[in-house]
Amino acid sequence: MARGDLTDHEWAMIGPLLPPERGRWARPAGDNRLFLNGMLHVLRTGCPWRDMHERYGKWNSVYVRFRRWAEQGVWDALLQTLVDLGLTDNWQHMLDSTVVRAHSQAAGAKGGLMRKLLVDHAAALRAKSTPDATIRDVLLALSSPEARSQIIRPQMP
């Protein structure tokens, strides 16, 4: 067991909450504990999935199971169960902004040629799709007294 892996006591609580995996196409399913330790390692260290340590198995198998569990709502159900049991609280979701990277333009950097081309193209499309007389212009014209007198109202019998 490596540093940061689940202890036997932690696994005894979390293991039964995870869905059982069955083998696919005559291959036996991998151990959920090994896969979960691999997932936690990637999430804890922030390394790419491909750089996950080999002791956790094939990186792609761990990633596929992580995605499958996310799509099935396993993570949300696991957290809710742990909250209901009083083993954790809802406030343990943190994002460290020192590792969140923004695009250079988010910091005020000027865009290059591609940005200029995209902006010019969007402006041309906007000009082409805007009608000569907008709804606002028509309503303003109809609100004038001269325009109201020219509207023919149907005769009531």
C-alpha positions as CSV (number, residue, x, y, z in Angstrom):
1,M,0.0,0.0,0.0
2,A,1.5,3.3,-1.1
3,R,1.3,6.6,0.8
4,G,-2.2,8.1,0.2
5,D,-3.9,4.9,-0.6
6,L,-7.0,3.9,1.2
7,T,-6.5,2.1,4.5
8,D,-8.3,-1.2,5.2
9,H,-10.7,0.7,7.6
10,E,-11.5,3.3,4.9
11,W,-12.0,0.7,2.3
12,A,-14.4,-1.3,4.6
13,M,-16.6,1.8,4.6
14,I,-16.4,2.9,1.0
15,G,-16.0,-0.4,-0.8
16,P,-19.6,-1.7,-0.4
17,L,-20.9,1.7,-1.7
18,L,-19.2,1.3,-5.1
19,P,-21.0,-0.6,-7.9
20,P,-19.7,-4.1,-8.7
21,E,-17.8,-4.4,-12.0
22,R,-18.2,-7.4,-14.2
23,G,-15.6,-8.4,-16.7
24,R,-16.1,-7.5,-20.3
25,W,-15.4,-9.8,-23.3
26,A,-14.0,-12.6,-21.3
27,R,-11.6,-10.4,-19.2
28,P,-12.0,-10.4,-15.5
29,A,-12.9,-7.1,-13.9
30,G,-10.2,-5.2,-12.0
31,D,-10.2,-4.6,-8.3
32,N,-12.3,-1.6,-7.4
33,R,-9.9,-0.8,-4.6
34,L,-7.0,-0.6,-6.9
35,F,-8.9,1.5,-9.4
36,L,-10.2,3.9,-6.7
37,N,-6.7,4.3,-5.4
38,G,-5.5,5.1,-8.9
39,M,-8.3,7.7,-9.3
40,L,-7.5,9.3,-6.0
41,H,-3.8,9.4,-6.9
42,V,-4.5,11.3,-10.1
43,L,-6.9,13.7,-8.4
44,R,-4.6,14.2,-5.4
45,T,-1.4,14.8,-7.5
46,G,-3.0,16.5,-10.5
47,C,-1.0,14.5,-12.9
48,P,-2.4,13.5,-16.3
49,W,-4.1,10.2,-16.5
50,R,-1.3,8.9,-18.8
51,D,1.3,9.6,-16.1
52,M,-0.6,7.7,-13.4
53,H,1.7,5.2,-11.5
54,E,1.7,1.7,-13.0
55,R,0.9,0.0,-9.7
56,Y,-2.7,1.1,-10.2
57,G,-3.1,-0.7,-13.5
58,K,-3.6,0.6,-17.0
59,W,-4.3,4.3,-17.0
60,N,-7.0,4.0,-19.6
61,S,-8.9,1.4,-17.6
62,V,-8.8,3.6,-14.5
63,Y,-9.9,6.6,-16.6
64,V,-12.8,4.7,-18.3
65,R,-14.1,3.5,-14.9
66,F,-13.8,7.0,-13.4
67,R,-15.8,8.4,-16.4
68,R,-18.4,5.6,-16.2
69,W,-18.9,6.2,-12.5
70,A,-19.2,9.9,-13.0
71,E,-21.8,9.4,-15.7
72,Q,-23.8,7.0,-13.5
73,G,-23.7,9.4,-10.6
74,V,-21.7,7.1,-8.4
75,W,-19.6,10.0,-7.0
76,D,-22.6,12.1,-6.1
77,A,-24.3,9.1,-4.4
78,L,-21.1,8.2,-2.5
79,L,-20.7,11.7,-1.2
80,Q,-24.3,12.0,-0.2
81,T,-24.1,8.6,1.6
82,L,-21.0,9.7,3.5
83,V,-22.7,13.0,4.4
84,D,-25.9,11.1,5.6
85,L,-23.7,8.8,7.7
86,G,-22.0,11.9,9.3
87,L,-18.6,10.8,8.0
88,T,-18.0,14.0,6.1
89,D,-19.6,17.3,5.3
90,N,-20.6,19.1,2.2
91,W,-17.9,21.7,2.5
92,Q,-14.9,19.6,1.5
93,H,-15.1,20.6,-2.2
94,M,-12.2,22.9,-2.8
95,L,-10.5,24.2,-5.9
96,D,-7.0,25.5,-5.5
97,S,-6.7,28.5,-7.8
98,T,-2.9,28.2,-8.0
99,V,-3.3,25.2,-10.3
100,V,-6.2,26.6,-12.4
101,R,-4.8,28.1,-15.5
102,A,-6.6,30.7,-17.6
103,H,-5.9,31.6,-21.2
104,S,-3.3,34.4,-21.6
105,Q,-6.0,36.7,-22.9
106,A,-7.9,36.4,-19.6
107,A,-5.1,38.4,-18.1
108,G,-5.4,41.2,-20.6
109,A,-3.1,40.0,-23.3
110,K,-3.9,41.1,-26.8
111,G,-5.2,38.6,-29.3
112,G,-3.3,37.7,-32.4
113,L,-4.3,37.4,-36.0
114,M,-6.8,34.6,-35.4
115,R,-8.7,36.7,-32.9
116,K,-8.8,39.7,-35.3
117,L,-10.1,37.5,-38.1
118,L,-12.8,36.0,-35.8
119,V,-13.9,39.4,-34.5
120,D,-14.1,40.8,-38.1
121,H,-16.0,37.7,-39.3
122,A,-18.5,38.0,-36.4
123,A,-19.0,41.7,-37.1
124,A,-19.7,41.0,-40.8
125,L,-22.2,38.3,-39.9
126,R,-23.9,40.7,-37.5
127,A,-24.1,43.4,-40.1
128,K,-25.5,41.0,-42.6
129,S,-28.2,39.6,-40.3
130,T,-29.4,42.9,-39.0
131,P,-32.4,44.2,-41.0
132,D,-32.4,47.8,-42.3
133,A,-35.5,48.6,-40.2
134,T,-35.6,47.1,-36.8
135,I,-38.7,46.4,-34.8
136,R,-37.9,49.3,-32.6
137,D,-37.8,51.7,-35.6
138,V,-41.2,50.4,-36.8
139,L,-42.8,50.8,-33.4
140,L,-41.4,54.3,-33.0
141,A,-42.7,55.2,-36.5
142,L,-46.2,53.8,-35.7
143,S,-46.3,55.7,-32.4
144,S,-46.2,59.0,-34.2
145,P,-49.6,60.7,-34.6
146,E,-49.2,60.8,-38.4
147,A,-48.7,57.1,-38.6
148,R,-51.6,56.3,-36.3
149,S,-54.0,58.3,-38.5
150,Q,-52.9,56.3,-41.6
151,I,-53.8,53.0,-40.0
152,I,-57.1,51.7,-41.3
153,R,-59.2,50.3,-38.5
154,P,-61.8,47.7,-39.3
155,Q,-65.4,48.9,-39.1
156,M,-67.4,47.3,-36.3
157,P,-71.0,46.3,-37.3
